[in-house]
Amino acid sequence: MSKVDPSSARRLIDTTPRWHPDFERYLVTRAPYMREPYVRAQLEAGPVNAKAIGWTREHVHTKWPDADFQVHTRWVPASWVKRISREKSSWQDPYDVHDKAGARWQ
């Protein structure tokens, strides 16, 4: 028995953007694990608070949970993204790394 509803899966596949940068042309930088900076990205459906898990000179790979706690990732143009502090984000990753004094990495 399959736990996947094929019609729901097809709808998700059809609505998920398949675009990403040309990685031959744009080198990707990644932040240290669990120290990714927080950003606010203006998407077509509205703004989301996310973490920047990777970036090029012109694009940012964002990661955020939705209201149902499903995690989404998407490459977006850098012009759509603004860096924010962890405290200004509407969600905080519970696994963020802290330094020895207890301060969070930004």
Secondary structure, DSSP 8 states (H G I E B T S, - for coil): --SS-HHHHHHHHHHS------TTTS--B---TT---EEEEEETTEEEEEEEEEE-SSEEEEEEE-TT--EEEEEEEGGGEEEE-GGGSSS--TT--B-TTS-B--
